[in-house]
């Protein structure tokens, strides 16, 4: 389905303060592309993450960590450090393969410069797991 997966990632722009730190896996409907709902700013009430091309109606997790430590889970590459998790949010995709979670950033100036890493994890339907690429968020 995807002739050039890297080109598909370049077509998903990221705002200042967000960068890709790993590549997504290919799900049946395409790359599990992670993006953000807004720039990660102090006081951003609607900051959050979304994931595209999730198996429809799948139940998975959005993992947020303070560190990267590559590992493997059910045959999938996990990049966030599970020993440094600050959030593990259960999530469900809709029937079109879209999932999102709002992660409000408190209005606290001391959060400026804080960095977190996020990655989505979804069942592959065959007993294993699929992961989005990880993103780094630096609060502005």
ZAVODO-387924 format. One record per residue (C-alpha): residue in one letter; x, y, z; residue number from 1. Coordinates in steps of 0.05 Angstrom, whole numbers, plus 5000, padded with zeros to 4 digits. Layout:
<nodes>
type/X/Y/Z/seq
A/X/Y/Z/NUM .
...
</nodes>
This chain:
<nodes>
type/X/Y/Z/seq
X/5000/5000/5000/1 .
X/5056/5049/5017/2 .
X/5107/5057/4961/3 .
X/5151/5103/5003/4 .
X/5135/5102/5078/5 .
X/5187/5156/5092/6 .
X/5150/5203/5045/7 .
X/5085/5191/5084/8 .
X/5120/5212/5149/9 .
X/5146/5276/5117/10 .
X/5074/5294/5098/11 .
X/5054/5293/5172/12 .
X/5084/5359/5198/13 .
X/5101/5369/5271/14 .
X/5101/5435/5308/15 .
X/5160/5468/5342/16 .
X/5179/5429/5404/17 .
X/5161/5361/5375/18 .
X/5206/5313/5337/19 .
X/5205/5241/5313/20 .
X/5255/5197/5349/21 .
X/5237/5130/5316/22 .
X/5201/5101/5257/23 .
X/5131/5071/5260/24 .
X/5112/5000/5243/25 .
X/5067/4982/5185/26 .
X/4996/4962/5205/27 .
X/4947/4929/5156/28 .
X/4920/4999/5137/29 .
X/4987/5035/5133/30 .
X/5040/5065/5177/31 .
X/5021/5077/5250/32 .
X/5036/5151/5246/33 .
X/5035/5191/5311/34 .
X/5022/5265/5311/35 .
X/5002/5319/5360/36 .
X/4940/5361/5369/37 .
X/4978/5426/5383/38 .
X/5045/5454/5403/39 .
X/5069/5431/5472/40 .
X/5064/5498/5508/41 .
X/5057/5514/5582/42 .
X/4982/5519/5594/43 .
X/4962/5483/5530/44 .
X/4895/5453/5549/45 .
X/4886/5415/5484/46 .
X/4956/5387/5474/47 .
X/4954/5313/5460/48 .
X/4972/5258/5413/49 .
X/4937/5221/5357/50 .
X/4952/5158/5318/51 .
X/4931/5142/5246/52 .
X/4920/5075/5211/53 .
X/4904/5037/5275/54 .
X/4866/4972/5266/55 .
X/4792/4994/5271/56 .
X/4762/4990/5341/57 .
X/4829/4965/5370/58 .
X/4843/4976/5444/59 .
X/4914/4997/5459/60 .
X/4957/5044/5500/61 .
X/4990/5112/5495/62 .
X/5054/5107/5535/63 .
X/5089/5170/5559/64 .
X/5158/5166/5591/65 .
X/5214/5211/5614/66 .
X/5267/5170/5577/67 .
X/5281/5128/5516/68 .
X/5304/5056/5525/69 .
X/5292/5011/5465/70 .
X/5262/4943/5480/71 .
X/5214/4894/5449/72 .
X/5142/4876/5466/73 .
X/5106/4820/5431/74 .
X/5152/4825/5371/75 .
X/5145/4901/5365/76 .
X/5198/4954/5376/77 .
X/5184/4996/5437/78 .
X/5226/5059/5445/79 .
X/5198/5092/5508/80 .
X/5230/5069/5573/81 .
X/5177/5028/5610/82 .
X/5215/5037/5675/83 .
X/5207/5112/5669/84 .
X/5133/5115/5649/85 .
X/5094/5174/5675/86 .
X/5029/5156/5638/87 .
X/5000/5092/5609/88 .
X/4933/5112/5580/89 .
X/4884/5059/5555/90 .
X/4857/5080/5487/91 .
X/4810/5056/5434/92 .
X/4812/5071/5359/93 .
X/4748/5089/5323/94 .
X/4721/5051/5263/95 .
X/4765/5090/5216/96 .
X/4830/5074/5251/97 .
X/4839/5140/5288/98 .
X/4856/5148/5361/99 .
X/4872/5209/5402/100 .
X/4884/5229/5474/101 .
X/4885/5299/5502/102 .
X/4943/5311/5550/103 .
X/4934/5380/5580/104 .
X/4998/5415/5600/105 .
X/4989/5454/5666/106 .
X/4999/5529/5666/107 .
X/5064/5524/5706/108 .
X/5125/5562/5679/109 .
X/5173/5512/5712/110 .
X/5150/5460/5661/111 .
X/5183/5499/5604/112 .
X/5240/5457/5577/113 .
X/5213/5391/5605/114 .
X/5218/5334/5555/115 .
X/5175/5272/5550/116 .
X/5170/5215/5500/117 .
X/5106/5183/5475/118 .
X/5090/5120/5435/119 .
X/5026/5084/5418/120 .
X/5020/5008/5425/121 .
X/4965/4968/5390/122 .
X/4949/4893/5384/123 .
X/4965/4865/5315/124 .
X/4907/4816/5315/125 .
X/4954/4756/5316/126 .
X/4976/4756/5388/127 .
X/5031/4808/5380/128 .
X/5037/4883/5382/129 .
X/5047/4941/5334/130 .
X/5078/5008/5354/131 .
X/5077/5078/5327/132 .
X/5142/5115/5322/133 .
X/5161/5152/5385/134 .
X/5157/5227/5390/135 .
X/5196/5274/5436/136 .
X/5157/5332/5465/137 .
X/5194/5392/5494/138 .
X/5147/5439/5532/139 .
X/5155/5511/5506/140 .
</nodes>
